[in-house]
């Protein structure tokens, strides 16, 4: 199942890269992994019953198009440790500030989370908004880059933002800048 999911994510990145509009100034696809403090509750996973916080690992991938200082993209991630391991998918949008080989990113997320991958597309999923500040460093003379991002997500399903999930991820990717 994990191999099939990984191959599906890679295929989506490849297809998105092939369909980059001519107006886009850059395209990037990346993998990320790190730590998150996940609130295990009905509000953020859709099926959990615990109300405790849990430090967990997170892995995922995203694609991002840049149109001048504006960035837009998609992401999918999975919690990979702990008692529950929800999936999340989101639309990314925000601002990108390139400075030589460094790019400062201020992105927002609008997404869904659920215990099963398909829950993010069905009623079992829960809606969230997030904030994803980060920095990317392009390795000169290559299409490779490394970066780091903070991650803050608030469940909005019941209209109560409450306490957010938060974390930090390291990123590695390929970009056409």
Buried (B, 14 or more C-beta within 10 A) or exposed (E): EEEEEEEEBEEBBEEBBEEEEEEBBBBBBBBBBBBBBBBBBBBBBBBBEEEEEBEBBBBBBBBBBBEEEEBBBBBBBBBEBBEBBBBBBBEBBBBBEBEEEEBEBBBBBEBBBBBBBEBBEEEBBBBBBBBBBBBBBBEEEEEEBBBBBBBBBBBBBEEEEEEBBBBBBEBEBBBEB
